[in-house]
Amino acid sequence: MTQDSLSTKAIPVDERLIVALDLPDADAAKDLVRGIGPACRFYKVGLELFMAGGYFELVEWLRAQDKRVFCDLKFFDVPETVGRAVRRLRDREVDFATVHGNDTMLEAAAREKGEVKILAVTVLTSLDRSDLDSLGFACDVEELVLSRARKALRLGCDGVISSGLEAPRLRADLGENFLVVTPGIRPVDNRPVDDQKRTVDIEQAFRNGADYVVIGRPIRDAADPRLAAEQAQRQIAGVFG
């Protein structure tokens, strides 16, 4: 394993870990953030919390705690609506937002992004080859990810959400000048019992070209989430040390 694809961007090492707040309500999310404390500075706030209510109050609370925020709502609608939705994020001090759509949706999001970094979803890490077959995608997973990433960057997006398995090809073909955010991070000896299928561990994700990793269940469901986050940070520091 080489370091050829290791990110060289000037990202603080302790901000390369993004913890997913996949929890039923804002109070539970705040409890987890308090429990993790200084072990994490970047949090992903997704669809479940949006539906629970108090989403942007939670975003404001996170910003007040000096945390960075990844708004993971995977906007998918007519382009005008997607553009207007992204425009509303400008004043929320959100760092990242996801769009999961066609070219015109991505273009509309990029046009309205302001300081928000727009990340295009390539292929969800919960999908494998058989899932893509059932959806009618006859092409190779890696080729589909690369094609979608190439279009997203051309349309003005700042990066992509990609499994660590496809990250090396993205870096080899498209270079370093875009963000790769990798979800679905699992321990080396993990035998998946959840809905994530195309997974890697922390070290593999970064050596494959990720700039950030998103970790949810392995930290959220740990007996001691703060300790789990600290262990993840030590692994990341070891990769970039």
Secondary structure by P-SEA (a helix, b strand, c coil): ccccccccccccccccbbbbcccccaaaaaaaaaaacccccbbbbcaaaaaacaaaaaaaaaaaabbbbbbcccccccaaaaaaaaaaaccccccbbbbbccaaaaaaaaaacccbbbbbbcccccccaaaaaaacccccaaaaaaaaaaaaaaaccccccccccaaaaaaacccccbbbbbcccccccccccccccccccaaaaaaacccbbbbcccccccccaaaaaaaaaaaaaaaac
